[in-house]
Amino acid sequence: MYITISAQKLGGAYSQSAGDFVSYLEKENQGKSLMDKEYFFDQYEDKIYPYQVIKEIDENTSKLKLKEPKYYSITINPSKYELKHIHNNSEKLREFVREAMKEYAGSFNREINGKPIGVDDIKYFAKIEQERTYKSNDIAIRENKPYSNQIAHLKNELRKVERGEISGNIRQLENDIHKLVSDAPYKFQGQVIEPGMKKEGLQSHIHIIVSRKDASNSYSLSPGSKYKASEVEMHGKMIKRGFERDRFFQSSEKAFDKMFQYNRNYVESYTARKILSKDPKQYFLSLRSLGVNEKKIAFKMIRETGLQLPVLHLPTSTAGIAFKQLKRIIEVSLKASSIGY
């Protein structure tokens, strides 16, 4: 599971209203019947219309400055393993989001009227999307790019030859294009994967638009606060402040696991991803210490998600050699077709 939090985009090119973002989230509903549409939902209601979302968010901005974000966007991206475990069930996803938003509220180190912030203090609207498209930073696009560029070049030459603009061997050009398509590392149904193509498999994810102000429109609640949980003296009183992102991410994972009896592999955890980014050596050591079955599943997950293993700059010593050997073992394991459940 991968969760992101980002502030409303502000500036000359962006609207002060939530309207553009809500319209963007309606893209999958275009052309669908009323029965097939996905509606926004909140903690208690399953069917909320876009105009209601825009009105509620836009009107809940008391005393916010022009350049302050009026809302935040949270994206919850379950893995294909998590989606498969719950059979890609939308009702279970809604149930999980409601639990995750309790964790979101609990991650604020704030009080309202002397009480810790609860989910009823949060004004949010969520929407499930079933599809994703490939973007330029996806590993499939990056690794296909040299092939895609050559294919595009040869197709352009082929068209010119067919129009008589230049001389050339049409059959040879067609064979060269066919070979490049065949050699490209990532394809779907015989086509080279390119930006904008729909991703195959289970792709359900959730977008959440959450107001910067609390439900009473009185208090500002920023998950983008630069302050971690702490207390500060203001006007002679000790005031709590801050938002704990790590707590939110980890607690949401635990909520999913508990709700659906999901046995999370080490490499799927937020803790593992954080260790990988900060201390790759420790990450490799943690992989080595996994049990045999969990290790096999871990390698399979790493390979299938295209995780980029970092380059380790290690000293020439016994420890350094051991780390290099470990990294080599992991890389070989990722390529081994025999690894599976």
MARLUMLUM-635315 format. One record per atom (N, C-alpha, C): x, y, z; residue in one letter. Coordinates in steps of 0.001 Angstrom, whole numbers, padded with zeros to 6 digits, always signed. Example, Ala and Ser with C-alpha at 12.3 -4.5 7.8 and 13.67 -1.06 7.14 Angstrom:
BEGIN
+013190-005690+007800A +012300-004500+007800A +013200-003300+007800A +012850-002250+007080S +013670-001060+007140S +012900+000030+007870S 
//
This chain:
BEGIN
+000844-001194+000000M +000000+000000+000000M +000881+001246+000000M +000539+002154-000867Y +001316+003386-000976Y +000368+004563-000806Y +000639+005409+000178I -000239+006541+000484I +000530+007844+000281I -000097+008791-000370T +000520+010105-000560T -000418+011197-000058T +000179+012298+000388I -000578+013481+000790I +000012+014677+000059I -000822+015436-000609S -000313+016628-001297S -001300+017772-001141S -000758+018969-001099A -001590+020162-000928A -002226+020572-002246A -003330+021298-002156Q -003966+021891-003330Q -002931+022712-004095Q -002924+022571-005414K -002005+023343-006235K -002560+024746-006419K -001728+025726-006077L -002149+027124-006169L -001273+027875-007162L -001769+028967-007649G -001000+029767-008589G -001898+030252-009707G -001306+030985-010642G -002081+031586-011707G -002847+030593-012555G -002299+029376-012718A -002923+028385-013589A -003947+027521-012865A -004066+027705-011559Y -004954+026846-010784Y -006089+027641-010150Y -007257+027002-010085S -008427+027645-009511S -008378+027613-007991S -008979+028606-007361Q -009096+028615-005908Q -010159+027619-005451Q -011008+027198-006372S -012081+026266-006069S -011601+024820-006198S -012332+023920-005541A -012054+022489-005672A -012678+021921-006940A -013370+022772-007706G -014114+022309-008871G -013287+021558-009894G -012100+022067-010235D -011274+021418-011253D -010846+020024-010803D -010461+019916-009521F -010000+018630-009009F -011150+017619-008977F -012317+018072-008547V -013492+017190-008511V -013857+016745-009927V -013793+017653-010884S -014081+017301-012277S -013092+016262-012789S -011822+016427-012410Y -010795+015449-012798Y -011130+014064-012254Y -011615+014027-011016L -011950+012743-010397L -013210+012113-010984L -013930+012866-011795E -015131+012335-012438E -014829+011710-013806E -013561+011699-014205K -013222+011285-015568K -013667+009860-015889K -013618+008943-014915E -014001+007560-015192E -015512+007385-015317E -016281+008375-014865N -017739+008270-014943N -018297+008698-016291N -017436+009287-017124Q -017911+009779-018420Q -018426+008621-019277Q -019662+008768-019738G -020247+007749-020594G -020882+006591-019859G -020803+006575-018548K -021387+005474-017773K -022824+005786-017380K -023609+004736-017204S -024984+004904-016748S -024974+005248-015260S -026100+005728-014759L -026200+006073-013336L -025909+004878-012449L -026266+003686-012908M -026053+002471-012122M -024576+002108-012024M -023807+002454-013047D -022397+002044-013109D -021430+003084-012563D -021913+004282-012264K -021021+005343-011810K -020513+005102-010387K -019301+005580-010144E -018741+005591-008790E -019028+006964-008190E -019619+006980-007007Y -019955+008244-006355Y -018933+008573-005270Y -018879+009837-004917F -018091+010232-003757F -018772+009688-002504F -017972+009494-001461F -018520+009065-000176F -017737+009722+000947F -018328+009728+002145D -017621+010232+003311D -017747+009202+004427D -017628+009631+005660Q -017619+008675+006765Q -018955+007953+006944Q -020034+008574+006457Y -021355+008001+006732Y -022237+007816+005499Y -021961+008526+004427E -022800+008442+003238E -022038+007837+002066E -022741+007016+001268D -022112+006328+000139D -022325+007029-001197D -023306+007918-001261K -023669+008504-002555K -023735+010024-002447K -022617+010656-002742I -022524+012115-002668I -022174+012630-004067I -022896+013631-004534Y -022717+014149-005891Y -021570+015167-005943Y -020947+015290-007122P -019814+016214-007271P -020129+017643-006827P -021297+018156-007183Y -021619+019539-006822Y -021656+019722-005306Y -022060+018662-004570Q -022063+018727-003106Q -020639+018817-002560Q -019743+018037-003164V -018343+018047-002736V -017738+019434-002932V -017940+019994-004121I -017389+021323-004425I -017930+022368-003450I -019224+022345-003221K -019854+023314-002324K -019309+023191-000909K -019235+021966-000400E -018784+021739+000979E -017330+022168+001178E -016471+021841+000227I -015052+022188+000348I -014838+023689+000163I -015477+024265-000855D -015274+025684-001155D -015814+026607-000062D -016849+026163+000627E -017438+027005+001676E -016785+026801+003033E -015887+025838+003127N -015259+025526+004418N -013826+026082+004446N -013714+027385+004256T -012382+027994+004109T -012222+029263+004959T -012970+029361+006038S -012967+030577+006850S -011562+030994+007284S -011243+032268+007025K -010006+032919+007469K -008736+032370+006819K -008870+031542+005792L -007680+031075+005086L -007220+032155+004107L -005922+032347+004021K -005373+033349+003122K -005436+032863+001673K -005320+033813+000752L -005461+033524-000665L -004470+032463-001128L -003237+032499-000618K -002202+031575-001067K -002073+030328-000192K -002990+030156+000737E -002988+028947+001556E -003849+027872+000891E -003417+026600+000917P -004262+025549+000343P -005580+025434+001095P -006647+025248+000342K -007978+025111+000943K -008294+023649+001240K -007570+022763+000573Y -007784+021335+000806Y -006494+020574+000514Y -006471+019337+000973Y -005365+018431+000696Y -005901+017211-000051Y -005049+016613-000844S -005407+015408-001584S -004635+014220-001010S -005354+013199-000611I -004746+011951-000145I -005052+010878-001175I -004042+010156-001593T -004251+009038-002513T -003824+007754-001827T -004720+006788-001787I -004422+005478-001202I -004335+004478-002344I -003170+003861-002471N -002897+002948-003583N -002645+001536-003056N -003674+000718-002927P -003442-000671-002504P -002659-001416-003571P -001843-002362-003159S -001099-003182-004112S -002033-004199-004758S -001564-004811-005826K -002400-005823-006476K -002616-007013-005552K -001667-007235-004645Y -001811-008336-003696Y -002924-008032-002691Y -002959-006793-002232E -004011-006382-001298E -005380-006406-001980E -005426-005917-003221L -006692-005905-003955L -007181-007326-004228L -006256-008197-004581K -006626-009590-004827K -007160-010228-003546K -006538-009881-002412H -006940-010462-001131H -008384-010104-000781H -008809-008892-001126I -010191-008481-000808I -011095-008602-002036I -010597-009302-003075H -011359-009532-004303H -011780-008217-004969H -010938-007212-004834N -011179-005906-005456N -012582-005380-005143N -013010-005623-003923N -014372-005294-003499N -014468-003822-003114N -015309-003066-003819S -015427-001624-003566S -015975-001330-002179S -016892-002163-001717E -017455-001941-000387E -016386-002099+000689E -015490-003059+000507K -014398-003233+001468K -013420-002061+001399K -013213-001538+000207L -012340-000377+000075L -012939+000831+000793L -014258+001025+000656R -014904+002128+001377R -014792+001930+002892R -014986+000695+003318E -014869+000384+004741E -013465+000699+005247E -012473+000345+004444F -011093+000614+004841F -010798+002111+004884F -011261+002853+003871V -011019+004298+003843V -011563+004943+005111V -012734+004548+005532R -013340+005128+006743R -012504+004825+007978R -011891+003664+008003E -011008+003338+009128E -009709+004133+009024E -009178+004256+007790A -007938+005009+007582A -008121+006475+007957A -009311+007035+007702M -009537+008436+008042M -009652+008640+009551M -010009+007603+010282K -009925+007691+011745K -008465+007810+012164K -007599+007057+011471E -006160+007130+011762E -005596+008489+011352E -006111+009032+010259Y -005692+010370+009819Y -006000+011396+010898Y -007228+011372+011403A -007618+012316+012457A -006751+012125+013695A -006492+010861+014040G -005704+010576+015236G -004240+010927+015110G -003784+011237+013897S -002373+011575+013683S -002088+013058+013886S -003147+013860+014103F -002946+015262+014443F -002669+015378+015940F -001625+016067+016266N -001320+016336+017672N -001998+017653+018064N -003314+017639+017975R -004099+018833+018235R -005306+018477+019091R -005911+019511+019665E -007154+019335+020400E -008153+020391+019943E -009422+020023+019949I -010498+020962+019671I -011442+020938+020861I -011586+022090+021476N -012414+022186+022693N -011972+021194+023761N -010645+021055+023879G -010091+020217+024937G -010116+018731+024653G -010530+018333+023440K -010598+016907+023110K -009705+016605+021912K -009076+015408+021901P -008278+015023+020732P -009139+015042+019470P -008521+015323+018354I -009247+015374+017090I -009736+013983+016715I -011005+013891+016342G -011601+012637+015898G -012065+012748+014464G -012509+011638+013897V -012880+011636+012484V -014060+012567+012197V -014914+012813+013166D -016044+013718+012938D -015613+015181+012860D -014365+015453+013233D -013820+016811+013093D -013245+017046+011689D -013160+015971+010901I -012552+016043+009577I -013638+016103+008505I -013520+017036+007596K -014439+017101+006446K -013707+016549+005231K -014165+015391+004766Y -013501+014778+003617Y -014516+014096+002714Y -014093+013880+001456F -014886+013145+000481F -013925+012260-000303F -014314+011017-000495A -013428+010051-001159A -014109+009468-002388A -013287+008967-003297K -013821+008373-004528K -012890+007254-004994K -013486+006130-005339I -012719+004983-005830I -012571+005096-007340I -011359+004862-007818E -011118+004760-009262E -010623+003354-009561E -011022+002819-010698Q -010689+001431-011055Q -009546+001328-012055Q -009192+002424-012698E -008214+002364-013786E -007002+003249-013501E -005901+002883-014130R -004691+003708-014117R -004092+003678-015520R -003372+004723-015868T -002655+004747-017136T -001167+004878-016874T -000384+004430-017843Y +001071+004516-017714Y +001532+005963-017848Y +002468+006336-016976K +003037+007680-017008K +004524+007591-017344K +005102+008726-017678S +006476+008748-018186S +007507+008242-017182S +007172+008301-015877N +008149+007860-014881N +007991+006386-014500N +007027+005680-015097D +006877+004246-014822D +008051+003484-015424D +008455+002411-014749I +009614+001645-015216I +009390+001086-016614I +008154+000673-016931A +007868+000125-018259A +008108+001167-019346A +007724+002414-019068I +007913+003490-020045I +009390+003833-020186I +010070+003908-019046R +011506+004256-019080R +012305+003224-019874R +012039+001946-019618E +012827+000901-020279E +012380+000667-021726E +011156+001025-022031N +010685+000906-023417N +011109+002073-024290N +011510+003172-023669K +011721+004421-024408K +012676+004282-025591K +013850+003634-025448P +014744+003520-026610P +014076+002798-027784P +013275+001773-027468Y +012575+001023-028518Y +011452+001871-029119Y +010694+002554-028266S +009591+003391-028742S +010096+004493-029665S +011235+005092-029285N +011799+006168-030117N +012202+005648-031500N +012848+004474-031517Q +013276+003903-032799Q +012074+003482-033643Q +011067+002915-032991I +009854+002503-033708I +009168+003717-034338I +009052+004797-033555A +008422+006017-034064A +009197+006560-035269A +010544+006517-035166H +011383+007003-036268H +011179+006161-037525H +011166+004828-037359L +011012+003944-038510L +009607+004044-039115L +008591+004212-038274K +007224+004371-038784K +007094+005656-039599K +007785+006698-039158N +007772+007962-039897N +008441+007784-041263N +009574+007045-041273E +010251+006767-042548E +009365+005933-043458E +008678+004941-042858L +007801+004063-043640L +006696+004867-044327L +006111+005809-043597R +005052+006629-044184R +005595+007474-045340R +006800+008004-045168K +007400+008814-046232K +007678+007977-047475K +008142+006733-047243V +008406+005844-048378V +007102+005521-049101V +006051+005225-048312E +004752+004888-048893E +004166+006055-049688E +004463+007288-049260R +003967+008460-049979R +004861+008856-051153R +006000+008168-051269G +006911+008461-052357G +007811+009643-052103G +007884+010102-050870E +008718+011265-050549E +010190+010907-050493E +010500+009685-050096I +011882+009215-050053I +011902+007783-050576I +013092+007305-050943S +013212+005918-051398S +013539+005031-050213S +013128+003784-050284G +013405+002867-049191G +012732+001534-049409G +013133+000568-048592N +012615-000786-048694N +011491-000962-047675N +010257-000976-048141I +009106-001051-047239I +009140-002336-046406I +009422-003472-047062R +009443-004739-046336R +010502-004741-045233R +011688-004172-045550Q +012760-004137-044557Q +012380-003257-043377Q +011760-002108-043670L +011322-001223-042593L +010286-001914-041706L +009344-002622-042319E +008322-003339-041556E +008956-004424-040696E +009942-005133-041238N +010639-006167-040460N +011403-005561-039283N +012034-004413-039519D +012789-003747-038448D +011848-003298-037329D +010700-002767-037700I +009712-002335-036698I +009214-003544-035913I +008914-004629-036617H +008421-005848-035960H +009447-006372-034955H +010730-006340-035319K +011781-006831-034421K +011893-005947-033180K +011808-004640-033365L +011876-003729-032219L +010702-003958-031268L +009514-004166-031840V +008340-004449-031011V +008559-005749-030238V +009103-006733-030923S +009353-008031-030289S +010389-007926-029173S +011388-007075-029365D +012487-006955-028390D +012154-006040-027219D +011166-005177-027369A +010825-004243-026285A +010484-005021-025019A +011007-004610-023860P +010827-005397-022626P +009411-005430-022078P +008608-004383-022344Y +007257-004328-021765Y +006216-004159-022877Y +005326-005161-022965K +004271-005140-023976K +002967-005611-023338K +001867-005240-023984F +000557-005738-023576F -000249-006020-024822F -000676-007279-024946Q -001428-007731-026117Q -000720-007362-027419Q +000599-007588-027413G +001399-007383-028612G +001787-005953-028903G +001367-005015-028056Q +001711-003607-028260Q +002761-003162-027252Q +003694-002352-027729V +004684-001768-026823V +003969-000798-025895V +004205-000938-024598I +003532-000065-023626I +004084+001348-023741I +003168+002310-023865E +003539+003713-024018E +002711+004569-023058E +003138+005813-022805P +002386+006687-021896P +000933+006846-022348P +000026+006805-021376G -001384+006980-021676G -002148+005676-021822G -001431+004562-022049M -002112+003272-022151M -002629+002837-020787M -003776+002177-020774K -004319+001684-019516K -003475+000538-018983K -003274+000533-017678K -002542-000554-017045K -003452-001770-016904K -002842-002930-017084E -003594-004162-016975E -003714-004584-015500E -004593-005528-015246G -004722-006067-013894G -005551-005180-012981G -005516-005502-011683L -006274-004750-010688L -005585-003416-010417L -006311-002326-010601Q -005716-000996-010467Q -006520-000075-009550Q -007438-000620-008767S -008287+000230-007925S -007450+001047-006937S -007828+002303-006784H -007172+003182-005828H -008188+004226-005391H -007855+004977-004368I -008819+005916-003791I -008222+007314-003721I -008979+008287-004207H -008630+009694-004054H -009498+010285-002944H -008866+011036-002060I -009594+011671-000962I -009296+013162-000988I -010339+013972-000987I -010177+015422-000884I -010616+015805+000526I -009695+016398+001282V -009968+016692+002689V -009750+018182+002944V -010730+018801+003550S -010679+020239+003797S -009539+020596+004742S -008931+021746+004485R -007890+022266+005390R -008512+022646+006740R -009751+023100+006721K -010425+023491+007955K -011208+022303+008527K -011372+022298+009830D -012143+021237+010471D -013620+021356+010076D -014424+020381+010497A -015832+020329+010079A -016636+021525+010563A -016178+022180+011621S -016888+023350+012133S -016438+024637+011442S -015439+024527+010538N -014903+025669+009817N -014228+026676+010749N -013707+026162+011862S -013113+027045+012872S -011611+026850+013038S -011112+025628+012819Y -009713+025317+013096Y -009014+024826+011826Y -007777+025269+011662S -006979+024845+010520S -006235+023561+010867S -006387+022539+010022L -005748+021240+010238L -004900+020907+009018L -003601+021053+009158S -002709+020855+008022S -001867+019594+008176S -002086+018579+007324P -001218+017397+007359P +000141+017689+006742P +000264+018872+006167G +001547+019279+005601G +002370+020098+006576G +001952+020107+007831S +002663+020888+008837S +004126+020476+008927S +004999+021474+009023K +006425+021167+009158K +006753+020699+010569K +005782+020822+011458Y +006007+020427+012838Y +005541+018998+013076Y +006399+018200+013685K +005972+016896+014162K +005286+017113+015503K +004756+016044+016059A +004026+016161+017324A +004889+016840+018377A +004407+017960+018880S +005158+018706+019881S +004210+019664+020591S +004743+020367+021568E +003975+021401+022257E +004771+022698+022223E +004066+023814+022125V +004724+025111+022093V +003899+026083+022934V +004576+027010+023556E +003864+027989+024386E +003410+029166+023531E +002126+029468+023592M +001568+030604+022861M +000615+031350+023788M +000862+032651+023923H +000016+033491+024772H -000103+032924+026193H +001023+032386+026670G +001054+031884+028046G +000441+030515+028230G +000026+029855+027132K -000574+028530+027240K +000204+027535+026383K +000275+026292+026838M +000933+025238+026071M -000053+024705+025024M +000351+024803+023760I -000516+024393+022655I +000112+023208+021928I -000698+022174+021670K -000221+021034+020889K -000256+021386+019412K +000671+020824+018653R +000703+021091+017216R +001349+019917+016486R +001200+019911+015183G +001898+018932+014359G +001023+017798+013851G +001566+017091+012859F +000909+015938+012257F +001961+014860+012053F +001647+013623+012459E +002595+012520+012375E +002285+011661+011144E +002981+011935+010061R +002741+011189+008821R +003082+009713+008988R +004201+009427+009633D +004588+008031+009813D +003500+007257+010538D +002935+007879+011546R +001864+007215+012291R +000682+006927+011385R +000296+007892+010580F -000840+007724+009680F -000599+006581+008701F +000576+006576+008069F +000877+005536+007086F +000915+004152+007731F +001616+004044+008853Q +001756+002748+009506Q +000435+002263+010092Q -000317+003154+010706S -001591+002768+011315S -002607+002347+010261S -002569+002998+009098S -003479+002625+008015S -003167+001213+007522S -001885+000902+007379E -001483-000452+006999E -001992-001481+008012E -001768-001188+009290K -002192-002112+010334K -003708-002285+010347K -004422-001201+010067A -005890-001275+010026A -006332-002220+008908A -005706-002109+007739F -006045-002989+006616F -005778-004443+006984F -004610-004693+007550D -004225-006064+007899D -005193-006665+008910D -005581-005875+009885K -006481-006364+010930K -007895-006576+010392K -008371-005655+009588M -009734-005740+009064M -009932-006954+008167M -008921-007254+007358F -009084-008280+006329F -008162-009485+006528F -007544-009580+007712Q -006643-010698+008031Q -005590-010880+006929Q -004958-009763+006590Y -003962-009778+005521Y -002573-009977+006116Y -001842-010960+005583N -000494-011264+006060N +000517-010483+005221N +000881-009302+005701R +001720-008386+004935R +003175-008854+004889R +003713-008924+003678N +005123-009256+003507N +005987-008054+003875N +007196-008325+004312Y +008098-007255+004746Y +008266-006175+003681Y +008471-006562+002425V +008775-005570+001389V +007567-004690+001055V +006363-005092+001473E +005164-004279+001232E +004974-003203+002283E +005719-003283+003352S +005464-002411+004495S +006060-001023+004300S +005424-000054+004911Y +005933+001311+004893Y +007305+001368+005562Y +007459+000590+006627T +008740+000552+007347T +009868+000118+006421T +009624-000922+005610A +010659-001419+004695A +011004-000381+003639A +009983+000274+003067R +010247+001292+002045R +011055+002448+002621R +010766+002798+003855K +011504+003896+004487K +012953+003491+004738K +013169+002254+005195I +014529+001764+005429I +015303+001721+004111I +014630+001275+003035L +015295+001194+001733L +015795+002560+001282L +014999+003609+001526S +015390+004947+001084S +016478+005559+001960S +016503+005168+003227K +017443+005794+004162K +018672+004940+004457K +018518+003622+004448D +019617+002732+004834D +019548+001438+004032D +019960+001458+002758P +019871+000268+001910P +020577-000955+002492P +021691-000736+003180K +022410-001877+003765K +021515-002629+004745K +020826-001871+005589Q +019938-002493+006561Q +018784-003199+005858Q +018321-002619+004757Y +017244-003238+003988Y +017674-004606+003469Y +018874-004679+002897F +019379-005952+002387F +019540-006979+003506F +020034-006513+004645L +020194-007419+005785L +018839-007941+006261L +017844-007057+006258S +016505-007475+006687S +015925-008512+005738S +016168-008347+004436L +015705-009337+003471L +016374-010685+003722L +017667-010653+004018R +018406-011897+004240R +017881-012640+005459R +017371-011898+006444S +016934-012525+007694S +015509-013082+007624S +014800-012845+006498L +013438-013363+006373L +013440-014883+006278L +012313-015484+006675G +012162-016918+006509G +012141-017296+005041G +012356-018575+004750V +012494-019030+003367V +011275-018657+002528V +010070-018988+002994N +008864-018708+002204N +008616-017215+002046N +008783-016451+003139E +008564-015008+003058E +009594-014368+002138E +010812-014906+002151K +011865-014360+001295K +011528-014595-000177K +011009-015768-000507K +010635-016056-001896K +009549-015092-002362K +008550-014895-001505I +007462-013971-001859I +007997-012550-001987I +008920-012182-001091A +009504-010837-001130A +010222-010596-002454A +011032-011573-002899F +011749-011419-004160F +010782-011319-005333F +009715-012113-005278K +008718-012067-006358K +008057-010693-006414K +007723-010152-005254M +007088-008833-005209M +008025-007751-005718M +009279-007809-005342I +010256-006817-005798I +010385-006875-007316I +010478-008096-007842R +010640-008247-009287R +009413-007731-010033R +008220-008084-009566E +007005-007736-010281E +006672-006247-010199E +007093-005594-009123T +006814-004163-008995T +007909-003303-009617T +008989-003945-010082G +010056-003192-010731G +010837-002305-009783G +010926-002715-008521L +011652-001922-007531L +013108-001777-007931L +013605-000542-007902Q +014991-000274-008264Q +015895-000455-007041Q +016771-001456-007110L +017707-001649-006004L +018799-000592-006082L +019090+000076-004976P +020089+001146-004997P +021500+000598-005155P +022377+001453-005662V +023788+001097-005757V +024430+001313-004395V +025109+000298-003907L +025774+000425-002611L +027252+000722-002819L +027729+001762-002188H +029152+002097-002226H +029775+001537-000956H +030415+000374-001123L +030875-000362+000054L +032400-000458+000074L +032985-000448+001258P +034434-000551+001373P +034922-001954+001031P +036183-002061+000622T +036771-003364+000349T +037187-003982+001674T +036294-004699+002251S +036522-005348+003540S +035642-006572+003589S +035763-007334+004630T +034925-008525+004777T +033456-008148+004773T +033123-007062+005507A +031729-006618+005566A +031264-006136+004196A +032143-005370+003513G +031783-004858+002205G +031558-005972+001204G +032407-006967+001223I +032256-008114+000317I +030964-008860+000614I +030654-008997+001887A +029425-009697+002286A +028194-008970+001754A +028192-007641+001852F +027058-006861+001348F +026941-007009-000171F +028086-006975-000866K +028060-007124-002312K +027531-008499-002709K +027944-009511-001979Q +027463-010858-002259Q +025959-010946-002024Q +025508-010317-000939L +024075-010324-000622L +023284-009637-001728L +023756-008469-002164K +023059-007744-003232K +023019-008584-004505K +024123-009274-004810R +024170-010114-006006R +023171-011256-005890R +023074-011862-004719I +022113-012947-004497I +020696-012455-004738I +020394-011251-004217I +019060-010685-004383I +018775-010425-005858I +019737-009847-006571E +019532-009536-007977E +019318-010802-008806E +020099-011855-008516V +019929-013117-009218V +018573-013727-008914V +018170-013618-007636S +016877-014167-007227S +015723-013480-007944S +015854-012166-008147L +014800-011418-008830L +014627-011860-010259L +015710-012310-010875K +015647-012727-012261K +015257-014187-012427K +015313-014935-011334A +015063-016372-011396A +013593-016668-011616A +013278-017368-012652S +011862-017664-012955S +011279-018674-011988S +012123-019379-011216S +011622-020416-010321S +011048-019877-009032S +011282-018583-008735I +010792-018020-007473I +009299-017799-007568I +008577-018273-006595G +007127-018092-006576G +006568-018408-005225G +005243-018498-005136Y +004601-018774-003865Y +004805-020229-003482Y 
//
